[in-house]
């Protein structure tokens, strides 16, 4: 996995889930002063990740064992291992390239201000995305991180890919900062950012990663002890979230998105009922909230809140008739049996909100691993530990 791909993920993977759990994490990562300061103003994308509980859950141990089994049986895990390595380094633990192991990750927060411009995000190159949307990732660590370790880890990763990096060390607001620049090369992928900034605070026990402007703004807020206020809708979403979820992610929609959906719905032919219904529901969508918690299984809840009960019902019908039906059929075809995950995938509506719920058991994980190893699943299985890189790299 190249450094370029890692920085690309940091820049553009705004909705990919990550679940991390290590010793010493607060119940709410935003109660950590350094992590709270990293939240960008008017954030409409926000993820918080707790620590300790994930390592203490039985399902976490199950995932460790499954990973060990996959490594011990390369003929069965051959299709799984490369995918897990790619997933862990690019999405699950985006700080691995800085020399931060999963054991050191206490809590993580990342945020961005997209203003609903997801199409523009997809079309822009990675550097523009990093700068324009102000993505900042912050993590609380169990062990101090040093700039020497960061430079060594980044240099080794880049060197293994035949790339070179330029580093410039400095300080800002009393924090150590490291500017990382990848010189342009002819014919390179413009979706890869050319530069990013790393900052160490609290004697190396917290780290910020993002574009220069975003990281420096976070350091300004930390120095002034003036975190950016959350929007009213984001505050409402967090207050309504399941407090037992060790990982929470929120996406707040704006009027521009809703107006576009309402207008587009009127342009869809009446015979295309499914598309019209989905757009009518989207026209009233206020926010989306994902919660993931672990015990002897993984429990996931994807909730959506609308302006009216009618819009919630419209979206629920689309999810039931199309999304869940297709997903259940695909899973059944891949694993060849009615595993608990398939049976647990359901939606439910309550007034102006609806949610999709699912539970993942050890039986499910084993079935998904086997199906993926056999080439029957087109995406990574739910087998890599919940938001943490597998043991071994």
Secondary structure as UniProt FT lines:
FT   HELIX           3..12
FT   TURN            14..15
FT   TURN            23..24
FT   HELIX           29..31
FT   HELIX           33..37
FT   TURN            41..42
FT   STRAND          45..49
FT   HELIX           52..56
FT   HELIX           58..72
FT   HELIX           74..87
FT   HELIX           88..92
FT   TURN            93..95
FT   HELIX           96..98
FT   HELIX           102..104
FT   STRAND          105..112
FT   TURN            115..116
FT   HELIX           118..123
FT   HELIX           126..132
FT   STRAND          136..141
FT   HELIX           147..160
FT   TURN            161..162
FT   STRAND          166..172
FT   TURN            173..174
FT   STRAND          175..181
FT   TURN            186..187
FT   TURN            190..191
FT   STRAND          195..201
FT   TURN            202..205
FT   STRAND          206..210
FT   HELIX           212..224
FT   HELIX           232..240
FT   TURN            243..244
FT   STRAND          247..252
FT   HELIX           255..267
FT   TURN            270..271
FT   HELIX           273..282
FT   TURN            283..284
FT   STRAND          285..294
FT   STRAND          298..306
FT   HELIX           309..318
FT   HELIX           319..324
FT   HELIX           325..335
FT   HELIX           340..344
FT   STRAND          346..350
FT   TURN            351..352
FT   STRAND          353..360
FT   HELIX           362..373
FT   TURN            374..375
FT   TURN            382..383
FT   TURN            386..387
//
